[in-house]
């Protein structure tokens, strides 16, 4: 088998690195094609640095800034092929907005998000799934990847755009394989679809080993719900060695300065790194979280043995 392509589908700038950074960097370093599709520009994201606080609430300005962050992060990961979903043809012909915007979210509980009550008409979560999936299916037929990766049905932690990205990606895989779908290009059956996962045991071990948080940050509380992507170790089908590409991933995380803070990596001689983590970060909620030594994935469609995998992917 010759090296095949990887296509990742994500909701906002920063998700590609937070959810699949090690996989993207590993695949890119292998010299095989890597494509990242981003569904929105994160217009409604919170902004961490005070120097950039003026961007929060200004959708167009924040979107433009986060496009730049995304470009820098992809460069750090070694990914050269990127597309925004709403720039892929065909455009909707029903009078709907032709741009997919961040739908926003509210926290339902610590660690679990839900839909925002004030999502606008261009919100990605409100877009017809088949419309968005047809756009993506055309790209799948053009790139003809061996692997498509996205979120599990719960979107990792419940964000409505993540949930929608899952639906769109799964439907696009179906449409791309269907000769009667009316999608441009020759049909293509994606051999393997991966869902990003979290090894629950590794995460618990890593959280227990987190160092004292920097000022203004805190450890995860006992009331924090586990991610919807969390599975027991036996539920993990693939693991990607994040330690081998850690500096690339860390550089990509730092590129997303509006969304990610306190990025630190630990040397292999560090006692803390003897566990399941190789570093830490925090998002806008100020909760310190580990960078796990291995990214975890579930095989949702196909068989892992039908695809050639780069060194660093253990199945």
C-alpha positions in Angstrom: 0.0 0.0 0.0 1.3 3.5 -0.9 0.9 6.3 1.6 -2.6 7.7 1.4 -4.0 11.0 2.4 -5.5 12.2 5.7 -8.5 14.6 5.8 -9.4 16.2 9.1 -12.8 18.0 9.7 -12.9 20.5 12.5 -15.3 23.2 13.8 -13.1 26.1 14.6 -9.5 27.3 14.4 -7.6 25.7 17.3 -9.6 22.4 17.2 -7.3 20.9 14.7 -4.4 21.2 17.1 -6.3 20.5 20.4 -8.0 17.4 19.1 -5.7 15.9 16.4 -2.5 17.9 16.5 -0.2 14.9 16.9 -1.9 12.9 14.2 -1.7 15.8 11.7 2.0 16.4 12.5 2.9 12.7 12.3 1.1 12.3 9.0 2.7 15.4 7.5 6.2 14.4 8.7 5.6 11.1 6.9 5.4 13.0 3.6 1.8 11.9 2.9 -1.0 14.4 1.9 -2.8 16.1 4.8 -5.9 18.3 4.4 -7.6 20.2 7.2 -11.2 21.5 6.7 -12.4 24.2 9.2 -16.1 24.8 9.3 -16.2 28.2 10.9 -13.7 31.0 11.8 -14.5 31.0 15.6 -16.2 34.4 15.5 -17.8 33.9 18.9 -14.8 32.6 20.8 -13.6 34.1 24.1 -10.3 35.9 24.0 -7.6 35.2 26.6 -4.9 37.9 26.3 -5.8 41.3 27.6 -3.9 42.9 24.6 -6.4 41.2 22.2 -9.5 41.7 24.4 -10.9 44.2 21.9 -11.5 41.4 19.4 -14.0 39.6 21.7 -17.5 40.4 20.5 -16.3 41.8 17.2 -17.1 38.8 15.0 -15.4 39.9 11.7 -12.3 41.2 13.5 -11.9 38.0 15.6 -12.5 35.8 12.6 -9.8 37.6 10.6 -7.4 37.3 13.5 -8.1 33.6 14.0 -7.6 32.9 10.4 -4.0 34.1 10.9 -3.6 32.0 14.0 -4.9 29.0 12.1 -2.4 29.5 9.2 0.5 29.8 11.7 -0.7 26.6 13.6 -1.0 24.6 10.4 2.5 25.7 9.3 3.9 24.5 12.7 2.2 21.2 12.2 3.5 20.9 8.6 0.1 21.0 7.0 -0.1 23.0 3.7 -3.6 22.1 2.5 -6.4 23.9 4.2 -10.0 24.9 3.2 -12.9 26.6 5.0 -16.0 24.6 4.4 -18.1 27.5 3.3 -15.7 28.3 0.5 -16.2 24.9 -1.1 -18.7 24.5 -3.9 -21.6 24.2 -4.3 -23.0 27.2 -2.5 -26.5 27.1 -1.1 -29.3 28.2 -3.5 -32.0 28.7 -1.0 -31.2 32.2 0.1 -29.3 31.1 3.2 -26.1 32.9 4.2 -23.2 31.5 2.2 -20.8 31.7 5.2 -20.9 29.4 8.2 -20.4 31.3 11.4 -19.5 30.1 14.9 -22.8 29.1 16.6 -21.6 30.0 20.1 -22.2 27.9 23.2 -23.2 28.0 26.9 -21.8 25.9 29.7 -24.4 23.4 31.0 -22.0 22.0 33.6 -18.3 22.1 34.2 -16.7 20.5 31.1 -20.0 20.2 29.2 -21.3 22.7 26.6 -24.7 23.2 24.9 -26.3 25.4 22.3 -26.4 29.2 22.7 -29.8 30.7 22.7 -28.7 33.6 20.5 -27.1 31.8 17.6 -27.6 33.8 14.4 -29.0 32.8 11.0 -25.5 32.0 9.7 -24.7 29.7 12.6 -23.0 26.5 11.3 -25.1 24.4 13.7 -28.3 25.5 11.9 -27.0 24.8 8.4 -28.7 21.9 6.6 -26.5 18.9 7.0 -26.8 17.6 3.5 -25.9 21.1 2.1 -22.7 21.3 4.1 -21.9 17.6 3.5 -22.3 18.0 -0.2 -19.6 20.7 -0.1 -17.3 18.5 1.9 -18.0 15.4 -0.2 -16.8 17.1 -3.3 -13.4 17.7 -1.6 -13.3 14.1 -0.4 -13.8 13.0 -4.0 -11.0 15.4 -5.1 -8.5 14.6 -2.4 -9.4 10.8 -2.2 -8.1 10.3 1.4 -7.4 7.0 3.0 -8.5 8.4 6.4 -11.0 11.0 7.5 -10.9 12.1 11.1 -13.4 14.2 13.1 -15.2 14.2 16.4 -17.4 11.5 18.0 -21.2 12.2 18.0 -21.0 14.3 21.2 -18.5 16.6 19.7 -15.9 16.0 22.3 -17.6 18.1 25.0 -20.9 19.1 23.5 -20.2 22.3 21.5 -23.0 22.5 18.9 -20.5 23.2 16.1 -18.5 20.1 17.0 -21.6 18.0 17.0 -22.6 19.5 13.6 -19.0 18.9 12.2 -19.4 15.2 13.2 -22.7 15.0 11.4 -21.5 16.8 8.3 -18.3 14.7 8.1 -20.1 11.4 8.4 -22.7 12.4 5.9 -20.0 13.6 3.5 -18.3 10.2 3.6 -21.6 8.6 2.6 -22.2 11.1 -0.2 -18.6 10.8 -1.5 -19.1 7.0 -2.0 -22.6 7.3 -3.6 -22.5 7.4 -7.4 -26.1 8.8 -7.4 -25.4 11.7 -4.9 -25.0 14.4 -7.5 -21.6 15.4 -6.1 -18.9 16.5 -8.5 -16.1 14.1 -9.2 -15.7 10.3 -9.2 -17.1 8.4 -6.2 -14.6 7.6 -3.5 -15.1 5.2 -0.6 -13.0 6.4 2.4 -11.4 3.2 3.8 -11.2 4.4 7.5 -13.0 7.1 9.5 -11.6 8.0 12.9 -13.2 9.7 15.8 -11.0 11.6 18.2 -11.1 10.0 21.6 -9.7 10.5 25.1 -8.2 7.6 27.1 -10.1 8.1 30.4 -7.5 6.3 32.5 -4.6 8.2 30.9 -6.4 11.5 31.5 -7.1 10.7 35.1 -3.4 9.7 35.7 -2.2 12.9 33.9 -4.6 15.2 35.8 -3.3 13.7 39.1 0.2 14.6 38.1 -0.4 18.1 37.0 2.0 20.6 38.7 0.9 23.6 40.7 -1.1 25.8 38.3 0.4 29.2 37.3 -1.2 32.2 38.9 -4.8 32.8 37.8 -5.3 29.2 36.7 -6.7 26.2 38.6 -6.8 22.4 38.6 -9.8 20.5 37.3 -12.5 20.3 40.0 -14.2 17.1 41.1 -17.5 18.3 39.6 -16.0 18.5 36.1 -17.7 16.1 33.7 -15.5 13.8 31.6 -15.4 14.6 27.9 -18.0 12.9 25.7 -15.0 11.6 23.8 -13.7 9.7 26.9 -13.5 6.0 26.6 -11.8 3.2 28.7 -8.4 2.1 27.5 -9.9 -0.9 25.9 -12.1 1.3 23.7 -9.1 3.0 22.1 -8.3 1.6 18.6 -5.3 3.8 17.7 -2.7 5.7 19.6 -0.5 8.4 18.2 2.8 9.2 19.9 2.4 12.8 20.8 5.8 13.0 22.5 7.6 12.4 19.1 6.0 15.6 17.6 5.6 17.5 20.8 7.4 20.6 19.8 5.4 21.0 16.6 2.2 20.5 18.5 3.3 23.0 21.2 4.2 25.6 18.6 0.8 25.1 17.0 -1.0 25.5 20.3 1.0 28.7 21.0 -0.1 30.1 17.6 -3.7 30.0 18.8 -3.0 32.8 21.4 -6.5 34.0 21.6 -7.7 30.6 22.7 -4.9 28.8 24.4 -2.6 29.8 27.3 0.0 28.3 29.7 1.4 25.9 27.1 4.3 24.0 28.7 6.2 20.9 27.7 8.1 18.6 30.0 11.4 17.0 29.3 11.6 13.2 29.4 13.8 13.4 32.5 11.1 15.3 34.4 9.4 13.2 37.0 6.0 14.5 36.1 6.5 13.3 32.5 6.9 9.7 33.7 3.1 9.5 33.7 0.6 9.9 30.9 1.3 13.5 30.1 4.1 15.4 28.3 2.9 18.9 29.1 0.0 21.1 29.9 -2.2 24.0 28.7 -5.3 25.9 29.6 -8.2 27.4 27.6 -10.3 30.4 28.4 -11.9 28.7 31.4 -8.6 28.8 33.2 -8.5 25.1 34.0 -5.1 23.5 33.6 -5.3 20.3 31.5 -2.6 17.8 30.4 -1.2 17.3 27.0 -1.4 13.5 26.9 1.6 11.4 25.8 -0.6 9.6 23.3 -3.6 10.9 21.2 -6.4 8.3 21.2 -8.8 7.4 18.4 -11.6 5.1 17.7 -12.2 3.5 14.3 -15.7 4.4 13.4 -15.8 3.1 9.8 -13.6 0.5 8.1 -10.7 -1.5 9.4 -7.4 -0.1 10.5 -5.5 -2.9 8.8 -6.7 -1.7 5.4 -4.6 1.5 5.7 -0.9 2.1 5.8 -0.1 4.1 8.9 3.0 6.2 9.6 5.5 5.4 12.3 4.2 6.8 15.5 0.6 5.4 15.1 0.1 2.3 17.1 -2.8 0.0 16.4 
